[in-house]
Amino acid sequence: MKAAQFLIGKPWKMAAKVLITALVLVSVVALLADAQNSRLSPYQGERDGVNAGGRWYAFRSENPMTAARIVRFELQADNYLSWSREKPSVELVCTNRKYSNADFTPGAPLGPPNRPGFWGQPQIEVMVRADDGHHHNGWNWINGRALSMDKGTVRELIGAHIFKVQLPGPRGPEIVDFSPAGLDLAQVRQACDLTPKKPSKD
């Protein structure tokens, strides 16, 4: 009798263990998938980023004083600069469904400006490649930590498959590679009233 109970009970225990193991594995896979589709926000008051297609993430917040709704699209680079501690990135910021600004952040302090802008503002000259087009731009130098991108280049970026920025570094010019393909352009159009532009050539 005891032997019969042992034989009957053992398969049920095995099945229960297998079921529990499978549930744990499914939970781990779901957590990993969720982690890949979201990114922690570095800013207080901003919700964690949600994947916006490809390697882009969209972060949402609200100005506590004006109640303006802000959407920040972020794309991290594929590589590091030789002097950067963090991966370079581009950030596209939109407020109340209108484009506000876009910045290129190198992930480390920038060198000094190397040219004046039209109004005498400090700039760094960069070379930009978007797919098969390339051109030189003067981007405004923001306290040595970022460069303000022009709207035309931003429009090229959001529709491109290849995007590269060459800028001066301590050991000479260096290139930052981005993979912008896959961005949900409908989401950008709704949040920023912004559409892609065909890349231009010098």
N, C-alpha and C positions, 0 to 999 in steps of 0.2 A: 504493500500500500504506500509506504513512504517512498519507495523507489518510483512508483507511478506518479506521485505528486511532484517529485523532483524533476522527472522527465517532462511533465506538463508545464511546470513553473519556469523552467530554465529558458525555453524559447520566448516566453512573454517578457522575461527580464532582458533578454538579448534585444528583442524588438524595441523595448522601451529605451534602452541605451542608444540604439541606432537612431531612433526618432529624436531623442534629445540632442544627440550629436549633430544631426541634420539641421535641426532648428537653430542651434548655435552657429553653424556654418552659414546658414541663410542670413542670420542677423548680422554677422560679421561682413558678409558680402554687401548687404544693404547699407551698412555704415560706411564702408569703403566707397561705394558708389555715390552716396550722399556727400562724402568728403570731397570727391572729385568734382561734384557739381556745385560746390560752394567754397567760399574763401572768407576767412576772417577779415573784418574791417580793422584798419589801424586807427580809425578816428572815432572819438566819442560821439554818440548820437547818430551814427550811421549804421544801418543794418548790414549784416554780413552779405557779401557778394553772392550773386546767383549767376550760373553760367549763362552767357548771352550768345552762345554759338561759338564754335571753334575754341580758341584759347582766351576769349574775352569774358570778362565778368562785369556785371552791373551792380552797383551799390546805390542804395536809395536813402535819402535823408530829408529832413524838413528844417528850414531855418526857424529857430525858436522865436525870433522876433517878428519876422515878416510872414511866416507860414509858407514861404516859397518852397516848392517841391523840387528837389535836386536829384538828378541821376548822374552818377559818375561811372563811365565805362573805362575799364582798365585792361591793358594788354601788356604782359611781361615779355621781355626779350627772350630769345633762345640762347643767348650767350652773355658772358660778363665782359666788361672792359678790364684791361690789365690792372687798373687801379681801383676798381669798384668793389665794395664790400657786399652790395646787394645787386640783384639783377636790375638792369635798366628797365624802364617802363614808359608807356605813353598813357596819359589820362585825358579823357574827353569828358567835359563837364557841361551839363545842360540844366537850365533853370526854367521852371514853368513851361516846359515843352519848347524851349528855344535854346539854340546853341549859345554857350557862354564863353568857353575858352578851352584850350587843350595845351598840355605841357608834356615835354620830354624830360624825364628824370634819369640821370645817368647812374644813380646808385652810389655816388661818391661826389665829393666837392669838385666843381668845375674850375678850370683855369680862368684867367682874367679875360674880359671881352677883347675881341680882336678887330672890331669895327664899330662905327657909330651907325645908328639907324637914321631914318629920314628926319626925325625930330631930335636927333642927337642922343637918343637912348642907347645904352650899352648893349651890344649884340655879339654873338659868336656866329661866324659863317660856317654852315654845315653843307654837306652834299647829301641829297636825298635820292634814293632810287625807289620807285614804285612800279613793279612789274618791269616793262621794257623802257620806261621813261626815267630820266634823271635830270636834276637841276640843282643849282646852288641857292641857298636861302640864308638870310640873316635873321636869326631867331633871338628875340629879346632875352637878355641874361637876367635871371631872377635870383638875386642875392647869392650867386655862386652855387645854387643847389638844383636849378632847373632851367630849361629854355622854353619860352612860350612859342608854340607852333602857330604858323599861319593857317587860316581856315582852308585855303586852297589845297594845301598839303594834307590836311585832315580829311578832306573829301576824297583825295586820292587814296589815302590809307585805308579807309573803311571799305573800299571796293577792291582792294588789291589782294593778290596772292603772295607777292613778294614785297617786302618793305625793309629798306636798309637806311641807316643814318651813319654818315662818316663825320667825325668831329675831331678836333685837335686834342691830343693827349700829351702826357709828360714825355713820352718817347716817340712822338710823331702821331700822324693820323691813325685812328682806329675805327672799326666798323661795328655797329650794333645791328644784329639780325632779328627781324620780327617775322612771325607767321600769322598775318591778320585774316587769312581765309576762314570762312565759316561764320562770320559775324551775322547775327540776325538783323538785316537791314531794315526790316519792317519795325522792329523794336526801336532802332536808332531814329528812324523817321518819326515815330510817334513821340519819343522822348525829347528829340532835339530839332525836329523839322529840318533834318539834314539828309542829303542824298549823295551818293558817290559821284566822283568826277573822273573822267579819263585822265590818266597820268600825262603830264606835259614833259617836253624835252627842252634842254637848253639849245 
